[in-house]
Amino acid sequence: MKTKANVVFNTAPKKLVIRFGTQSQNQKRQNLRDLPLSFWQLALSHCKASILSVTKGAQQTAFLLSESSLVISDSELVLITCGDTRLIDAATYLIAALTTAPIEAIWFQRHKDAVNHANPSKFEHDCSQLNAQLALLAKGQQQTTIAAEHSCWQWHAFEQASISLTPHREVQLKELSSSLCERLREPSRQVNEIKRLLYSDDFLKDWLVDEHLFTPHGFSLNALNGPHYLTVHLSPEPQHSLLSIDTNYPQTLAFQRWLTHLERTMAPSKTLVMSLSPSIRSQDSATAKALA
């Protein structure tokens, strides 16, 4: 298990999803996986994140970051950051830089963080920047929507024609068991505790896994399984402990058993589940609900 000193990520995640299409019947989709590592390093520098390691699967590539994760397939990218990162700066850079194929859909999300000062910009300002950039590129071909849920803000932009967007699911376990968090902050116990949490169930046995243990505490994991990805980010901070999971894996019985195991073991005071629907119709866009 790799470690990095003097880095502790915390606060709720921010998320960007961009789906690319084709320019014409004779042209292939823009293959994001063909872009060099230097391109992604530059893009991530705009939001003050760096690449710690890279995992390449048959259909996707996952970058484990100093501030969460980046996962790319041939035509879709998912960028998750946290802390005081300016995800909007990376978003506007990527929209401007990736112009070989048209953008079919964008989903930009920021959670209403308990640590308000961690977000260096207002969500309304972020939306204005995105709208201005799309106006230059899309020439009115996209429709945008802003939604304010009880737990987060979301901004969407879609082409008028119906498209297929990979379903994404996010699960957050908040305010975890204080005794568990104490153990997770102890250097001599945190590795064994993390393995007990994540690997006592067989769910991850067939995944290609990359993990990183932060010092003094904190943990990130990227996992790939064919067309599916899974990211896990754990922050056992005393005031704002959080386990955040993001995936496009379907809601199978095995996945649900794994989530149930995590909930029982971590005993959160609140569980938040969010999903991005595969349909782009406005009534099917991202929804959030709090579970008791």
C-alpha positions in Angstrom: 0.0 0.0 0.0 1.6 3.2 -1.2 1.8 6.3 1.1 2.3 10.0 0.6 3.4 12.2 3.4 1.9 15.5 4.7 -1.3 15.2 2.6 -4.7 14.9 4.1 -7.7 15.3 1.8 -11.0 16.1 3.3 -14.3 17.8 2.5 -17.0 16.6 0.1 -16.1 15.8 -3.5 -16.7 17.8 -6.6 -17.4 16.0 -9.9 -17.1 16.5 -13.6 -18.4 14.1 -16.3 -17.9 14.8 -20.0 -19.1 12.6 -22.8 -17.9 13.1 -26.4 -19.6 12.1 -29.6 -18.5 11.9 -33.3 -18.2 14.7 -35.8 -19.6 12.7 -38.8 -20.3 9.2 -39.9 -16.8 8.9 -41.3 -15.0 9.9 -38.2 -14.2 7.9 -35.1 -14.9 9.1 -31.6 -12.2 11.1 -29.9 -10.2 8.4 -28.0 -9.3 10.0 -24.7 -7.0 7.1 -23.8 -4.7 8.0 -26.7 -3.9 11.3 -25.2 -0.4 11.5 -23.6 0.1 11.5 -19.8 1.5 15.1 -20.1 -1.9 16.3 -21.3 -3.7 15.0 -18.2 -0.9 16.3 -15.9 -1.4 19.8 -17.4 -5.2 19.6 -17.2 -5.0 18.5 -13.5 -2.6 21.3 -12.7 -5.4 23.7 -13.3 -7.2 22.4 -10.3 -4.1 21.9 -8.2 -4.2 18.1 -8.4 -1.3 15.8 -9.3 -1.2 12.2 -10.5 0.1 9.7 -8.0 -0.3 6.5 -10.0 -2.0 5.2 -13.2 -3.9 1.9 -13.7 -4.7 0.8 -17.3 -7.5 -1.7 -17.9 -8.8 -3.2 -21.1 -11.5 -0.5 -21.5 -10.6 2.3 -19.1 -7.6 4.1 -17.5 -7.7 5.3 -13.9 -5.5 8.0 -12.4 -5.2 8.1 -8.6 -4.7 11.7 -7.7 -3.4 13.8 -4.8 -7.0 15.1 -4.7 -9.2 12.0 -5.5 -9.5 10.4 -9.0 -9.7 10.7 -12.8 -11.2 7.9 -14.9 -11.3 7.9 -18.7 -12.7 5.6 -21.3 -12.4 6.1 -25.0 -15.2 8.8 -25.1 -16.0 9.7 -21.5 -14.1 11.2 -18.5 -15.0 11.4 -14.9 -12.9 13.8 -12.7 -13.5 13.9 -9.0 -11.7 16.3 -6.7 -12.0 17.5 -3.2 -10.6 20.0 -0.7 -9.8 23.5 -2.0 -9.4 22.4 -5.6 -10.8 24.6 -8.4 -12.5 21.9 -10.5 -14.1 24.7 -12.6 -10.6 25.6 -13.9 -9.9 22.1 -15.0 -13.3 21.8 -16.5 -13.0 24.9 -18.7 -9.5 23.9 -19.8 -10.7 20.4 -20.8 -13.7 21.8 -22.7 -11.5 24.2 -24.6 -8.7 21.7 -25.2 -10.8 18.7 -26.3 -12.3 20.0 -29.5 -11.6 17.1 -31.9 -15.1 15.7 -31.3 -18.3 17.5 -30.1 -19.4 17.3 -26.5 -22.6 15.3 -26.1 -23.1 15.9 -22.4 -21.5 17.5 -19.4 -22.4 17.1 -15.7 -20.8 19.4 -13.2 -21.5 18.9 -9.5 -20.4 20.5 -6.2 -21.5 19.3 -2.8 -22.6 21.8 -0.1 -19.5 21.2 1.9 -19.5 21.4 5.7 -16.2 23.2 5.4 -17.5 26.2 3.4 -14.1 27.9 3.0 -12.8 24.8 1.1 -14.5 26.0 -2.1 -12.6 29.0 -3.5 -15.5 30.0 -5.8 -19.2 30.3 -5.8 -21.2 27.7 -7.7 -23.1 30.5 -9.6 -19.8 31.8 -10.9 -18.8 28.3 -12.0 -22.0 28.0 -13.9 -21.5 31.3 -15.6 -18.0 30.3 -16.8 -19.3 27.0 -18.2 -22.2 28.7 -20.0 -19.9 31.2 -21.5 -17.5 28.6 -22.8 -20.2 26.4 -24.2 -21.7 29.4 -26.0 -18.5 29.8 -27.9 -18.2 26.1 -28.8 -21.8 24.8 -29.1 -23.4 27.8 -30.8 -26.6 27.2 -29.0 -26.8 23.5 -29.7 -26.8 22.6 -26.0 -29.5 23.0 -23.4 -28.3 23.7 -19.8 -30.0 23.0 -16.5 -29.1 24.0 -12.9 -30.5 21.9 -10.0 -30.1 22.7 -6.3 -30.6 19.6 -4.1 -30.5 19.6 -0.4 -26.9 18.2 -0.5 -25.4 19.6 -3.6 -25.6 21.8 -6.7 -25.6 20.4 -10.2 -25.2 21.9 -13.7 -25.9 19.9 -16.8 -25.5 20.5 -20.5 -26.8 18.2 -23.2 -27.2 18.0 -26.9 -30.8 18.3 -28.0 -30.8 14.8 -29.5 -31.3 11.9 -27.0 -28.0 10.2 -26.2 -26.8 7.3 -24.0 -24.9 8.4 -21.0 -23.2 5.9 -18.8 -25.1 5.6 -15.4 -23.1 6.9 -12.5 -23.8 6.3 -8.8 -22.3 8.1 -5.8 -22.6 6.9 -2.2 -21.4 8.9 0.8 -21.2 7.7 4.3 -21.0 10.7 6.6 -20.0 11.1 10.3 -18.6 7.7 10.7 -18.2 5.7 13.9 -15.9 7.8 16.2 -14.1 4.7 17.5 -13.5 3.4 14.0 -12.1 6.8 12.9 -9.8 6.8 15.9 -8.4 3.4 14.8 -8.1 4.7 11.2 -6.0 7.6 12.4 -3.5 5.3 14.3 -0.6 4.6 12.0 -0.1 1.1 13.5 -3.7 0.1 12.9 -5.0 1.9 9.8 -3.8 -0.6 7.2 -5.4 -3.5 8.9 -8.6 -1.5 9.5 -8.9 -0.5 5.8 -8.4 -4.1 4.6 -11.0 -5.3 7.1 -13.4 -2.6 5.8 -12.9 -3.0 2.0 -11.7 -6.6 1.5 -13.5 -8.8 4.0 -16.2 -9.1 1.4 -15.3 -10.7 -2.0 -16.7 -7.9 -4.1 -13.3 -6.5 -5.1 -11.6 -9.8 -5.8 -12.1 -9.6 -9.6 -11.2 -5.9 -9.9 -7.9 -4.3 -10.9 -7.1 -2.3 -7.8 -4.8 0.7 -7.2 -4.7 2.1 -3.7 -2.9 4.9 -1.8 -2.6 5.5 2.0 -2.0 9.1 2.9 0.1 10.3 5.8 -0.9 11.1 8.5 -4.2 9.5 7.5 -6.6 9.2 4.6 -7.1 6.6 1.9 -7.9 6.5 -1.9 -8.7 3.5 -4.1 -9.3 3.2 -7.8 -10.6 -0.1 -9.3 -11.4 -1.2 -12.8 -13.4 -4.2 -14.0 -14.1 -4.2 -17.8 -16.3 -1.2 -18.6 -16.8 -0.4 -14.9 -14.9 1.8 -12.5 -15.0 2.3 -8.8 -13.4 5.0 -6.7 -13.3 5.0 -2.9 -12.0 7.9 -0.8 -11.9 7.8 3.0 -11.3 10.7 5.3 -11.4 9.8 9.1 -11.2 13.5 10.2 -12.6 14.0 13.7 -15.1 16.6 12.7 -16.0 15.7 9.1 -15.4 12.0 8.6 -16.5 10.7 5.2 -16.3 7.6 3.0 -17.2 8.5 -0.6 -17.8 6.0 -3.4 -18.3 6.7 -7.1 -19.0 4.1 -9.7 -20.7 3.1 -12.9 -21.2 -0.4 -11.7 -24.8 -1.7 -11.9 -26.9 -2.2 -8.8 -26.2 -5.9 -8.4 -26.8 -8.0 -5.4 -23.0 -8.3 -4.8 -22.6 -4.5 -4.9 -25.5 -4.0 -2.5 -24.0 -6.6 -0.1 -20.7 -4.7 -0.1 -22.4 -1.4 0.6 -24.4 -3.0 3.4 -21.2 -4.4 4.9 -19.6 -0.9 4.8 -22.6 0.7 6.4 -22.8 -1.8 9.2 -19.1 -1.6 9.9 -18.7 2.2 9.6 -22.0 3.1 11.3 -22.5 6.5 9.6 -25.0 8.9 11.0 -26.1 9.7 7.4 -25.9 7.9 4.1 -26.4 9.9 0.9 -27.1 8.2 -2.5 -27.0 10.0 -5.8 -27.4 8.8 -9.3 -26.9 10.2 -12.8 -29.5 8.6 -15.0 -28.5 7.1 -18.4 -31.3 9.2 -19.9 -30.6 12.9 -20.5 -34.2 14.0 -20.3 -34.4 16.7 -17.6 -36.8 14.7 -15.5 -34.3 11.9 -15.4 -31.2 13.9 -14.5 -29.3 13.5 -11.2 -31.4 13.1 -8.1 -30.4 12.9 -4.5 -32.0 11.4 -1.4 -31.0 11.0 2.2 -31.4 7.6 3.7 -32.1 7.0 7.3 
